[in-house]
Amino acid sequence: MLNRKPTGRTYHRYLNPQREIDAEAIEVHGITNDFLADKPLFREVMEEFKAFIAGAELIIHNAPFDVGFINHEFALAGPNNGSVQEICTILDTLVMARQIYPGQKNNLDALCKRLYIDNSQRTLHGALLDSEILAEVYLLMTGGQTSLSLGAGADGSDAPTPVQRVAPGQYRLAVLEAGADELAAHEKMLDRIDKRSGGSVWRRVPAG
């Protein structure tokens, strides 16, 4: 993404792990040993991967897990390959989600359900699809507006920013009904306002 907008640029490679894949793992991602037999090794694509992420901000859900594997592969490829943290910055959306939704489930499926993101195509775990879904999760968790200036474009120029219209029914807004205690407290407050003002405007507004 650039300026919070998808660019269409992706980096997606299948690799030969040089080991047998557990049957349980195949059930999760659907990638078989036969399929990966002729795929390149990590060290063969390492430099192009580094070039793709150089200077970027990686948005990762549970970043220590993925970054730990990548850094391990860097080390296996040679002593001077550094680490992901030396090439780019990292933002962990799991940490962000735990801050926004403390005490709740914050895996990718749970966040999609909470934010009304359609992940019905996610029957298997795939890196590219998961990245595209995570991009939507990140944008919704951080809000869609990138500038407070209505006349400025997303790049800070004077070009007007186009209005993004939301399709009817795209988001379902939760309606929280007031409880009995809240309604009673509200009536008490109106009683106090009536005594001081000679009649609350709120009681003159038709219900509904």
N, CA, C and O of each residue as an XYZ file, in Angstrom:
832
protein
N       0.839     -1.183      0.000
C       0.000      0.000      0.000
C       0.883      1.246      0.000
O       1.992      1.247      0.534
N       0.360      2.301     -0.612
C       1.023      3.592     -0.610
C      -0.031      4.639     -0.311
O      -1.060      4.700     -0.983
N       0.225      5.474      0.709
C      -0.782      6.444      1.152
C      -2.119      5.755      1.450
O      -3.188      6.263      1.113
N      -2.026      4.588      2.088
C      -3.196      3.814      2.518
C      -4.026      3.290      1.352
O      -5.189      2.933      1.540
N      -3.464      3.237      0.175
C      -4.188      2.715     -0.979
C      -3.423      1.521     -1.560
O      -2.202      1.591     -1.694
N      -4.119      0.419     -1.911
C      -3.444     -0.738     -2.517
C      -2.791     -0.351     -3.842
O      -3.401      0.334     -4.662
N      -1.556     -0.790     -4.047
C      -0.840     -0.483     -5.285
C      -0.939     -1.612     -6.302
O      -0.667     -1.406     -7.484
N      -1.329     -2.811     -5.848
C      -1.344     -3.961     -6.752
C      -0.004     -4.667     -6.822
O       0.101     -5.730     -7.435
N       1.031     -4.095     -6.201
C       2.347     -4.725     -6.197
C       2.388     -5.788     -5.092
O       2.087     -5.500     -3.934
N       2.755     -6.988     -5.455
C       2.844     -8.073     -4.472
C       4.138     -8.854     -4.688
O       4.714     -8.843     -5.776
N       4.574     -9.523     -3.640
C       5.696    -10.447     -3.752
C       5.235    -11.761     -3.149
O       4.943    -11.844     -1.956
N       5.173    -12.797     -3.998
C       4.647    -14.078     -3.536
C       5.429    -15.189     -4.211
O       5.378    -15.334     -5.433
N       6.149    -15.971     -3.427
C       6.928    -17.083     -3.970
C       6.705    -18.326     -3.127
O       6.634    -18.252     -1.900
N       6.595    -19.472     -3.797
C       6.604    -20.753     -3.097
C       8.047    -21.232     -3.008
O       8.819    -21.072     -3.954
N       8.413    -21.826     -1.862
C       9.788    -22.244     -1.622
C       9.863    -23.714     -1.241
O       8.934    -24.271     -0.656
N      10.965    -24.315     -1.577
C      11.247    -25.680     -1.147
C      11.775    -25.628      0.283
O      12.843    -25.062      0.513
N      11.058    -26.201      1.250
C      11.495    -26.103      2.649
C      12.610    -27.069      3.012
O      13.127    -27.025      4.129
N      12.990    -27.945      2.082
C      14.042    -28.939      2.316
C      13.707    -29.867      3.481
O      14.596    -30.318      4.202
N      12.448    -30.138      3.652
C      11.990    -31.072      4.666
C      10.579    -31.494      4.296
O       9.917    -30.833      3.496
N      10.121    -32.591      4.876
C       8.767    -33.059      4.640
C       7.767    -32.198      5.415
O       8.012    -31.824      6.562
N       6.654    -31.894      4.781
C       5.615    -31.104      5.431
C       4.690    -32.044      6.195
O       4.272    -33.077      5.672
N       4.378    -31.685      7.419
C       3.475    -32.506      8.230
C       2.082    -32.534      7.607
O       1.630    -31.560      7.005
N       1.419    -33.670      7.765
C       0.074    -33.827      7.207
C      -0.886    -32.790      7.792
O      -1.763    -32.283      7.093
N      -0.712    -32.481      9.081
C      -1.591    -31.490      9.714
C      -1.418    -30.113      9.077
O      -2.385    -29.368      8.924
N      -0.181    -29.781      8.707
C       0.077    -28.488      8.070
C      -0.534    -28.433      6.674
O      -1.058    -27.399      6.261
N      -0.468    -29.545      5.952
C      -1.062    -29.594      4.605
C      -2.560    -29.349      4.674
O      -3.127    -28.713      3.786
N      -3.212    -29.854      5.732
C      -4.646    -29.627      5.891
C      -4.961    -28.151      6.109
O      -6.051    -27.691      5.770
N      -4.015    -27.410      6.670
C      -4.235    -25.986      6.943
C      -4.056    -25.150      5.678
O      -4.892    -24.299      5.372
N      -2.950    -25.394      4.930
C      -2.656    -24.530      3.786
C      -2.822    -25.210      2.426
O      -2.831    -24.525      1.404
N      -2.952    -26.526      2.388
C      -3.200    -27.219      1.124
C      -1.991    -27.338      0.217
O      -2.147    -27.722     -0.943
N      -0.787    -27.025      0.693
C       0.427    -27.084     -0.125
C       1.133    -28.409      0.144
O       1.451    -28.722      1.292
N       1.375    -29.174     -0.887
C       1.914    -30.525     -0.724
C       3.419    -30.569     -0.970
O       3.997    -29.636     -1.527
N       4.038    -31.660     -0.548
C       5.470    -31.868     -0.780
C       5.782    -31.949     -2.268
O       6.789    -31.402     -2.716
N       4.935    -32.621     -3.038
C       5.165    -32.750     -4.482
C       5.135    -31.388     -5.158
O       5.927    -31.120     -6.061
N       4.218    -30.527     -4.720
C       4.091    -29.207     -5.331
C       5.346    -28.374     -5.111
O       5.732    -27.600     -5.988
N       5.987    -28.517     -3.960
C       7.148    -27.697     -3.618
C       8.480    -28.308     -4.048
O       9.529    -27.686     -3.877
N       8.447    -29.502     -4.595
C       9.691    -30.227     -4.885
C      10.607    -29.461     -5.845
O      11.827    -29.516     -5.689
N      10.054    -28.748     -6.832
C      10.881    -28.061     -7.821
C      10.965    -26.550     -7.578
O      11.433    -25.808     -8.442
N      10.516    -26.101     -6.416
C      10.526    -24.674     -6.118
C      11.898    -24.244     -5.594
O      12.639    -25.082     -5.080
N      12.257    -22.960     -5.709
C      13.587    -22.499     -5.279
C      13.754    -22.547     -3.769
O      12.779    -22.617     -3.021
N      15.016    -22.510     -3.336
C      15.325    -22.399     -1.922
C      15.251    -20.925     -1.512
O      15.317    -20.033     -2.357
N      15.112    -20.683     -0.209
C      15.002    -19.305      0.257
C      16.217    -18.476     -0.150
O      16.081    -17.337     -0.596
N      17.410    -19.060      0.008
C      18.607    -18.281     -0.283
C      18.689    -17.866     -1.753
O      19.395    -16.918     -2.098
N      17.957    -18.588     -2.621
C      17.971    -18.247     -4.049
C      17.093    -17.040     -4.373
O      17.275    -16.408     -5.414
N      16.163    -16.719     -3.512
C      15.286    -15.563     -3.754
C      15.482    -14.490     -2.675
O      14.763    -13.491     -2.651
N      16.448    -14.700     -1.794
C      16.605    -13.823     -0.633
C      16.859    -12.370     -1.035
O      16.273    -11.463     -0.445
N      17.712    -12.133     -2.018
C      18.061    -10.769     -2.379
C      16.869    -10.039     -3.008
O      16.669     -8.852     -2.746
N      16.090    -10.722     -3.820
C      14.926    -10.052     -4.405
C      13.872     -9.778     -3.339
O      13.151     -8.783     -3.416
N      13.780    -10.662     -2.340
C      12.868    -10.415     -1.219
C      13.331     -9.196     -0.422
O      12.519     -8.344     -0.060
N      14.633     -9.112     -0.150
C      15.170     -7.961      0.573
C      14.895     -6.668     -0.188
O      14.525     -5.656      0.408
N      15.075     -6.707     -1.499
C      14.853     -5.511     -2.309
C      13.394     -5.075     -2.254
O      13.102     -3.880     -2.288
N      12.471     -6.040     -2.171
C      11.040     -5.713     -2.149
C      10.648     -5.024     -0.844
O       9.824     -4.109     -0.853
N      11.234     -5.454      0.283
C      10.822     -4.900      1.580
C      11.692     -3.733      2.029
O      11.376     -3.083      3.025
N      12.776     -3.453      1.317
C      13.720     -2.420      1.754
C      13.030     -1.064      1.903
O      12.375     -0.584      0.978
N      13.185     -0.458      3.075
C      12.638      0.865      3.323
C      11.143      0.920      3.548
O      10.586      2.006      3.714
N      10.480     -0.223      3.559
C       9.021     -0.268      3.709
C       8.646     -0.434      5.181
O       9.510     -0.583      6.045
N       7.360     -0.404      5.443
C       6.831     -0.786      6.745
C       6.056     -2.076      6.551
O       5.060     -2.102      5.827
N       6.499     -3.135      7.184
C       5.802     -4.417      7.093
C       4.689     -4.444      8.124
O       4.925     -4.198      9.307
N       3.485     -4.740      7.681
C       2.342     -4.880      8.581
C       2.074     -6.372      8.720
O       1.663     -7.032      7.765
N       2.310     -6.896      9.917
C       2.258     -8.346     10.139
C       1.401     -8.632     11.361
O       1.475     -7.919     12.361
N       0.586     -9.680     11.276
C      -0.212    -10.094     12.425
C       0.591    -11.132     13.203
O       0.886    -12.210     12.688
N       0.940    -10.805     14.439
C       1.834    -11.610     15.264
C       3.231    -11.621     14.643
O       3.766    -12.671     14.287
N       3.801    -10.434     14.525
C       5.063    -10.240     13.817
C       6.223    -11.084     14.341
O       6.976    -11.612     13.523
N       6.418    -11.247     15.658
C       7.576    -12.025     16.117
C       7.626    -13.435     15.535
O       8.708    -13.974     15.298
N       6.460    -14.032     15.305
C       6.426    -15.397     14.764
C       7.025    -15.431     13.363
O       7.933    -16.219     13.096
N       6.522    -14.579     12.462
C       6.984    -14.592     11.072
C       8.404    -14.052     10.942
O       9.232    -14.625     10.235
N       8.677    -12.950     11.626
C       9.994    -12.333     11.513
C      11.073    -13.263     12.057
O      12.191    -13.289     11.542
N      10.744    -14.020     13.089
C      11.707    -14.974     13.634
C      12.124    -16.013     12.599
O      13.305    -16.348     12.497
N      11.161    -16.526     11.830
C      11.485    -17.510     10.781
C      12.338    -16.875      9.684
O      13.307    -17.477      9.222
N      11.978    -15.654      9.266
C      12.725    -15.006      8.184
C      14.159    -14.722      8.625
O      15.101    -14.968      7.871
N      14.327    -14.207      9.837
C      15.676    -13.929     10.329
C      16.504    -15.206     10.461
O      17.716    -15.194     10.243
N      15.843    -16.303     10.818
C      16.553    -17.592     10.894
C      17.051    -18.004      9.519
O      18.164    -18.512      9.386
N      16.225    -17.784      8.485
C      16.644    -18.119      7.120
C      17.780    -17.205      6.664
O      18.687    -17.653      5.963
N      17.739    -15.929      7.053
C      18.851    -15.032      6.739
C      20.150    -15.583      7.315
O      21.180    -15.611      6.643
N      20.083    -16.021      8.573
C      21.276    -16.537      9.243
C      21.788    -17.814      8.582
O      22.998    -18.008      8.457
N      20.873    -18.682      8.160
C      21.285    -19.917      7.502
C      21.965    -19.648      6.158
O      22.836    -20.404      5.728
N      21.552    -18.557      5.502
C      22.107    -18.238      4.182
C      23.499    -17.628      4.263
O      24.217    -17.589      3.264
N      23.886    -17.153      5.442
C      25.220    -16.563      5.577
C      25.293    -15.658      6.780
O      24.263    -15.241      7.310
N      26.523    -15.341      7.226
C      26.693    -14.589      8.480
C      26.435    -13.091      8.364
O      26.307    -12.425      9.391
N      26.355    -12.536      7.163
C      26.286    -11.078      7.003
C      24.971    -10.617      6.359
O      24.937     -9.603      5.663
N      23.917    -11.355      6.592
C      22.643    -11.020      5.947
C      21.741    -10.143      6.801
O      20.672     -9.733      6.350
N      22.155     -9.851      8.026
C      21.395     -8.938      8.872
C      20.059     -9.518      9.289
O      19.885    -10.731      9.403
N      19.117     -8.606      9.514
C      17.793     -9.007      9.974
C      16.741     -8.156      9.279
O      17.050     -7.133      8.667
N      15.490     -8.599      9.384
C      14.387     -7.839      8.801
C      14.340     -6.444      9.414
O      14.098     -5.466      8.708
N      14.569     -6.343     10.729
C      14.482     -5.060     11.428
C      15.501     -4.054     10.923
O      15.308     -2.849     11.081
N      16.588     -4.532     10.315
C      17.607     -3.630      9.775
C      17.270     -3.154      8.373
O      17.869     -2.201      7.875
N      16.316     -3.812      7.737
C      15.958     -3.492      6.351
C      14.724     -2.608      6.273
O      14.612     -1.768      5.380
N      13.795     -2.796      7.211
C      12.531     -2.065      7.170
C      11.966     -1.962      8.578
O      12.515     -2.527      9.523
N      10.859     -1.232      8.707
C      10.172     -1.154      9.993
C       9.033     -2.167     10.016
O       8.613     -2.666      8.972
N       8.540     -2.462     11.209
C       7.523     -3.505     11.376
C       6.408     -2.980     12.259
O       6.673     -2.370     13.295
N       5.169     -3.209     11.864
C       4.003     -2.887     12.682
C       3.237     -4.179     12.931
O       2.849     -4.872     11.991
N       3.023     -4.498     14.203
C       2.341     -5.735     14.580
C       0.862     -5.442     14.831
O       0.518     -4.790     15.817
N      -0.013     -5.920     13.946
C      -1.446     -5.659     14.092
C      -2.064     -6.467     15.228
O      -3.147     -6.123     15.702
N      -1.402     -7.530     15.673
C      -1.933     -8.266     16.827
C      -1.799     -7.415     18.084
O      -2.718     -7.362     18.900
N      -0.662     -6.753     18.242
C      -0.474     -5.841     19.376
C      -1.505     -4.717     19.308
O      -2.107     -4.355     20.319
N      -1.706     -4.169     18.109
C      -2.684     -3.096     17.925
C      -4.090     -3.568     18.286
O      -4.824     -2.865     18.980
N      -4.466     -4.763     17.812
C      -5.804     -5.289     18.075
C      -6.027     -5.529     19.561
O      -7.119     -5.273     20.068
N      -5.014     -6.016     20.265
C      -5.145     -6.249     21.709
C      -5.332     -4.953     22.475
O      -5.976     -4.933     23.524
N      -4.767     -3.865     21.952
C      -4.952     -2.562     22.597
C      -6.352     -2.024     22.334
O      -6.952     -1.399     23.209
N      -6.880     -2.261     21.127
C      -8.199     -1.750     20.763
C      -9.306     -2.621     21.337
O     -10.334     -2.109     21.783
N      -9.099     -3.954     21.328
C     -10.116     -4.902     21.787
C      -9.552     -5.780     22.905
O      -9.401     -6.986     22.712
N      -9.243     -5.211     24.057
C      -8.638     -6.018     25.127
C      -9.579     -7.116     25.611
O     -10.788     -6.918     25.732
N      -8.995     -8.272     25.882
C      -9.761     -9.381     26.429
C     -10.605    -10.116     25.423
O     -11.392    -10.982     25.806
N     -10.473     -9.802     24.142
C     -11.264    -10.474     23.114
C     -10.360    -11.292     22.204
O      -9.141    -11.121     22.206
N     -10.977    -12.197     21.414
C     -10.220    -12.929     20.414
C      -9.737    -11.946     19.357
O     -10.508    -11.107     18.891
N      -8.473    -12.043     18.978
C      -7.932    -11.100     18.012
C      -7.150    -11.785     16.894
O      -6.244    -11.193     16.307
N      -7.511    -13.050     16.603
C      -6.917    -13.659     15.419
C      -7.568    -13.047     14.178
O      -8.531    -12.288     14.288
N      -7.043    -13.378     13.004
C      -7.503    -12.728     11.777
C      -8.978    -13.012     11.494
O      -9.709    -12.118     11.067
N      -9.419    -14.246     11.728
C     -10.828    -14.590     11.498
C     -11.742    -13.785     12.431
O     -12.780    -13.282     12.000
N     -11.355    -13.664     13.708
C     -12.172    -12.924     14.668
C     -12.251    -11.449     14.294
O     -13.309    -10.833     14.424
N     -11.138    -10.875     13.830
C     -11.139     -9.463     13.438
C     -11.988     -9.235     12.194
O     -12.673     -8.218     12.086
N     -11.946    -10.176     11.256
C     -12.789    -10.057     10.059
C     -14.266    -10.054     10.446
O     -15.048     -9.265      9.913
N     -14.644    -10.923     11.360
C     -16.038    -10.971     11.812
C     -16.411     -9.678     12.519
O     -17.495     -9.143     12.293
N     -15.533     -9.172     13.369
C     -15.819     -7.963     14.150
C     -15.919     -6.735     13.257
O     -16.708     -5.830     13.529
N     -15.110     -6.699     12.176
C     -15.060     -5.527     11.305
C     -15.879     -5.711     10.030
O     -15.837     -4.874      9.129
N     -16.629     -6.822      9.963
C     -17.514     -7.109      8.825
C     -16.740     -7.167      7.500
O     -17.152     -6.588      6.495
N     -15.615     -7.878      7.528
C     -14.816     -8.105      6.324
C     -15.122     -9.505      5.804
O     -15.072    -10.475      6.559
N     -15.432     -9.607      4.535
C     -15.771    -10.897      3.937
C     -14.502    -11.717      3.723
O     -13.678    -11.382      2.871
N     -14.348    -12.780      4.488
C     -13.205    -13.684      4.302
C     -13.682    -15.083      3.937
O     -13.050    -16.079      4.288
N     -14.807    -15.144      3.227
C     -15.400    -16.439      2.871
C     -14.500    -17.244      1.938
O     -14.629    -18.465      1.857
N     -13.580    -16.563      1.224
C     -12.653    -17.276      0.339
C     -11.505    -17.915      1.107
O     -10.711    -18.662      0.534
N     -11.417    -17.629      2.384
C     -10.284    -18.108      3.179
C     -10.574    -19.497      3.739
O     -10.626    -19.694      4.953
N     -10.764    -20.458      2.830
C     -10.984    -21.836      3.263
C      -9.668    -22.496      3.659
O      -9.650    -23.416      4.477
N      -8.562    -22.020      3.073
C      -7.227    -22.470      3.438
C      -6.383    -21.245      3.756
O      -6.645    -20.150      3.260
N      -5.360    -21.445      4.595
C      -4.453    -20.346      4.908
C      -3.471    -20.174      3.749
O      -2.708    -21.089      3.439
N      -3.492    -19.022      3.121
C      -2.550    -18.705      2.054
C      -1.935    -17.348      2.318
O      -2.635    -16.418      2.718
N      -0.632    -17.218      2.100
C       0.074    -15.987      2.473
C      -0.468    -14.763      1.747
O      -0.685    -13.726      2.374
N      -0.695    -14.861      0.423
C      -1.120    -13.691     -0.334
C      -2.535    -13.270      0.048
O      -2.794    -12.085      0.256
N      -3.448    -14.225      0.140
C      -4.824    -13.895      0.522
C      -4.875    -13.335      1.935
O      -5.585    -12.363      2.193
N      -4.131    -13.937      2.845
C      -4.098    -13.438      4.223
C      -3.557    -12.006      4.273
O      -4.020    -11.193      5.073
N      -2.577    -11.700      3.416
C      -2.024    -10.339      3.381
C      -3.061     -9.339      2.911
O      -3.162     -8.238      3.453
N      -3.833     -9.722      1.899
C      -4.867     -8.822      1.383
C      -5.954     -8.589      2.429
O      -6.449     -7.471      2.578
N      -6.324     -9.642      3.151
C      -7.330     -9.501      4.209
C      -6.781     -8.648      5.339
O      -7.488     -7.796      5.878
N      -5.514     -8.874      5.702
C      -4.906     -8.096      6.790
C      -4.835     -6.616      6.426
O      -4.978     -5.757      7.297
N      -4.615     -6.310      5.147
C      -4.595     -4.910      4.725
C      -5.939     -4.246      5.021
O      -5.980     -3.108      5.488
N      -7.040     -4.957      4.750
C      -8.368     -4.410      5.055
C      -8.560     -4.236      6.558
O      -9.098     -3.227      7.014
N      -8.111     -5.234      7.325
C      -8.222     -5.151      8.783
C      -7.452     -3.938      9.304
O      -7.958     -3.177     10.129
N      -6.232     -3.769      8.817
C      -5.396     -2.646      9.263
C      -6.053     -1.304      8.940
O      -6.087     -0.413      9.789
N      -6.571     -1.155      7.729
C      -7.178      0.111      7.339
C      -8.397      0.432      8.195
O      -8.605      1.586      8.569
N      -9.204     -0.577      8.508
C     -10.387     -0.329      9.320
C     -10.025     -0.071     10.781
O     -10.673      0.739     11.443
N      -9.001     -0.749     11.286
C      -8.603     -0.519     12.682
C      -7.980      0.851     12.874
O      -8.060      1.423     13.961
N      -7.361      1.382     11.832
C      -6.688      2.670     11.953
C      -7.515      3.812     11.379
O      -7.061      4.956     11.381
N      -8.716      3.528     10.890
C      -9.582      4.576     10.350
C      -9.264      4.858      8.906
O      -8.119      4.704      8.479
N     -10.268      5.273      8.139
C     -10.085      5.453      6.702
C      -9.579      6.807      6.298
O      -9.090      6.959      5.178
N      -9.673      7.824      7.175
C      -9.296      9.179      6.788
C      -7.805      9.382      6.968
O      -7.252      9.041      8.013
N      -7.147      9.937      5.954
C      -5.707     10.155      6.013
C      -5.350     11.621      6.155
O      -4.192     11.927      6.440
N      -6.279     12.541      5.972
C      -5.998     13.964      6.085
C      -7.216     14.677      6.626
O      -8.347     14.347      6.271
N      -6.983     15.675      7.502
C      -8.082     16.465      8.031
C      -8.464     17.593      7.084
O      -9.481     18.255      7.291
N      -7.671     17.817      6.059
C      -7.955     18.868      5.097
C      -8.852     18.342      4.002
O      -8.470     17.438      3.259
N     -10.065     18.913      3.896
C     -11.009     18.426      2.898
C     -10.581     18.808      1.493
O     -11.033     18.196      0.525
N      -9.712     19.817      1.360
C      -9.312     20.266      0.039
C      -8.026     19.652     -0.446
O      -7.646     19.841     -1.602
N      -7.346     18.920      0.414
C      -6.044     18.374      0.033
C      -6.165     16.928     -0.382
O      -7.000     16.181      0.129
N      -5.306     16.541     -1.328
C      -5.275     15.155     -1.750
C      -4.528     14.311     -0.753
O      -3.942     14.830      0.197
N      -4.545     12.983     -0.968
C      -3.870     12.071     -0.038
C      -2.368     12.314     -0.006
O      -1.701     11.981      0.974
N      -1.823     12.908     -1.106
C      -0.385     13.167     -1.146
C      -0.026     14.552     -0.638
O       1.125     14.977     -0.744
N      -1.034     15.279     -0.069
C      -0.768     16.604      0.464
C      -0.916     17.707     -0.560
O      -0.744     18.879     -0.223
N      -1.233     17.368     -1.813
C      -1.390     18.372     -2.853
C      -2.730     19.068     -2.715
O      -3.521     18.739     -1.831
N      -2.987     20.049     -3.607
C      -4.246     20.781     -3.572
C      -5.362     20.046     -4.298
O      -6.505     20.503     -4.297
N      -5.046     18.919     -4.916
C      -6.074     18.169     -5.631
C      -7.089     17.624     -4.645
O      -6.697     17.077     -3.613
N      -8.383     17.752     -4.923
C      -9.394     17.273     -3.982
C      -9.353     15.771     -3.842
O      -9.116     15.050     -4.811
N      -9.583     15.307     -2.638
C      -9.638     13.870     -2.384
C     -11.021     13.349     -2.739
O     -12.012     13.853     -2.210
N     -11.123     12.347     -3.624
C     -12.442     11.846     -4.006
C     -13.159     11.235     -2.817
O     -12.539     10.626     -1.945
N     -14.466     11.405     -2.794
C     -15.276     10.839     -1.725
C     -15.452      9.349     -1.968
O     -15.846      8.930     -3.056
N     -15.158      8.558     -0.953
C     -15.338      7.116     -1.056
C     -16.722      6.758     -0.544
O     -17.016      6.926      0.640
N     -17.569      6.267     -1.433
C     -18.932      5.949     -1.063
C     -19.019      4.504     -0.572
O     -18.385      3.608     -1.128
N     -19.798      4.300      0.455
C     -19.980      2.974      1.033
C     -21.284      2.396      0.511
O     -22.334      3.033      0.591
N     -21.209      1.185     -0.023
C     -22.408      0.550     -0.557
C     -23.404      0.268      0.558
O     -23.008     -0.124      1.656
N     -24.705      0.464      0.287
C     -25.718      0.169      1.318
C     -25.590     -1.263      1.814
O     -25.475     -2.203      1.028
N     -25.612     -1.407      3.116
C     -25.525     -2.743      3.710
C     -24.118     -3.266      3.856
O     -23.920     -4.385      4.330
N     -23.102     -2.454      3.447
C     -21.723     -2.937      3.546
C     -21.306     -3.112      5.002
O     -20.594     -4.057      5.343
N     -21.757     -2.191      5.861
C     -21.433     -2.287      7.272
C     -22.723     -2.309      8.082
O     -23.663     -1.567      7.800
N     -22.751     -3.161      9.079
C     -23.893     -3.228      9.982
C     -23.516     -2.538     11.284
O     -22.612     -2.984     11.992
N     -24.212     -1.445     11.600
C     -23.904     -0.691     12.801
C     -24.687     -1.249     13.983
O     -25.899     -1.449     13.900
N     -23.994     -1.494     15.067
C     -24.652     -2.034     16.255
C     -25.491     -0.946     16.926
O     -25.033      0.185     17.093
N     -26.713     -1.291     17.306
C     -27.596     -0.376     18.021
C     -27.681     -0.842     19.468
O     -28.142     -1.949     19.746
N     -27.234      0.012     20.389
C     -27.228     -0.338     21.807
C     -28.435      0.315     22.471
O     -28.521      1.541     22.537
N     -29.359     -0.493     22.959
C     -30.551      0.004     23.628
C     -30.223      0.402     25.071
O     -29.454     -0.279     25.749
N     -30.813      1.507     25.532
C     -30.620      1.928     26.921
C     -31.310      0.957     27.862
O     -32.416      0.490     27.589
N     -30.647      0.655     28.974
C     -31.231     -0.243     29.958
C     -32.200      0.495     30.869
O     -32.310      1.719     30.809
N     -32.898     -0.252     31.709
C     -33.898      0.332     32.609
C     -33.266      1.350     33.556
O     -33.839      2.413     33.792
N     -32.087      1.032     34.100
C     -31.407      1.950     35.007
C     -31.016      3.243     34.293
O     -31.127      4.329     34.862
N     -30.559      3.124     33.046
C     -30.169      4.306     32.283
C     -31.373      5.175     31.968
O     -31.295      6.401     32.046
N     -32.498      4.541     31.609
C     -33.718      5.298     31.312
C     -34.219      6.030     32.556
O     -34.659      7.177     32.475
N     -34.148      5.356     33.711
C     -34.585      5.988     34.958
C     -33.693      7.176     35.298
O     -34.192      8.218     35.724
N     -32.382      7.037     35.118
C     -31.460      8.132     35.391
C     -31.709      9.297     34.441
O     -31.573     10.461     34.817
N     -32.073      8.969     33.212
C     -32.376     10.004     32.217
C     -33.608     10.807     32.640
O     -33.624     12.035     32.543
N     -34.631     10.104     33.106
C     -35.847     10.786     33.537
C     -35.576     11.694     34.740
O     -36.129     12.791     34.823
N     -34.736     11.245     35.664
C     -34.385     12.074     36.813
C     -33.664     13.347     36.380
O     -33.906     14.426     36.919
N     -32.784     13.207     35.410
C     -32.081     14.379     34.899
C     -33.059     15.358     34.252
O     -32.946     16.567     34.454
N     -34.023     14.845     33.472
C     -35.027     15.718     32.851
C     -35.887     16.411     33.903
O     -36.279     17.565     33.729
N     -36.181     15.705     34.996
C     -36.947     16.326     36.077
C     -36.188     17.532     36.650
O     -36.791     18.573     36.908
N     -34.884     17.398     36.847
C     -34.089     18.494     37.383
C     -34.053     19.665     36.396
O     -34.133     20.828     36.790
N     -33.931     19.332     35.101
C     -33.909     20.387     34.080
C     -35.246     21.115     34.038
O     -35.288     22.337     33.889
N     -36.369     20.345     34.173
C     -37.704     20.952     34.176
C     -37.843     21.974     35.302
O     -38.388     23.059     35.100
N     -37.347     21.623     36.489
C     -37.494     22.510     37.645
C     -36.719     23.811     37.452
O     -37.155     24.878     37.884
N     -35.564     23.705     36.797
C     -34.716     24.893     36.642
C     -35.119     25.745     35.432
O     -34.942     26.963     35.445
N     -35.657     25.111     34.398
C     -35.916     25.847     33.160
C     -37.395     26.069     32.866
O     -37.746     26.800     31.939
N     -38.251     25.443     33.649
C     -39.679     25.589     33.392
C     -40.194     24.721     32.265
O     -41.256     24.992     31.705
N     -39.467     23.699     31.935
C     -39.927     22.784     30.888
C     -38.800     22.379     29.963
O     -38.257     23.220     29.247
N     -38.438     21.102     29.964
C     -37.325     20.610     29.151
C     -37.748     20.479     27.693
O     -38.815     19.950     27.381
N     -36.883     20.977     26.806
C     -37.162     20.857     25.375
C     -37.191     19.390     24.954
O     -37.856     19.032     23.982
N     -36.469     18.542     25.688
C     -36.399     17.135     25.308
C     -37.753     16.449     25.503
O     -38.050     15.482     24.802
N     -38.563     16.917     26.419
C     -39.871     16.310     26.625
C     -40.912     16.848     25.641
O     -42.030     16.338     25.566
N     -40.530     17.893     24.881
C     -41.438     18.410     23.872
C     -41.166     17.794     22.501
O     -41.933     17.993     21.559
N     -40.063     17.041     22.400
C     -39.738     16.371     21.133
C     -40.536     15.081     21.037
O     -40.459     14.250     21.941
N     -41.323     14.884     19.936
C     -42.109     13.654     19.801
C     -41.229     12.421     19.852
O     -40.149     12.406     19.261
N     -41.671     11.392     20.545
C     -40.911     10.141     20.636
C     -40.843      9.493     19.266
O     -41.783      9.577     18.476
N     -39.677      8.821     18.986
C     -39.498      8.123     17.728
C     -39.103      9.029     16.612
O     -38.916      8.573     15.483
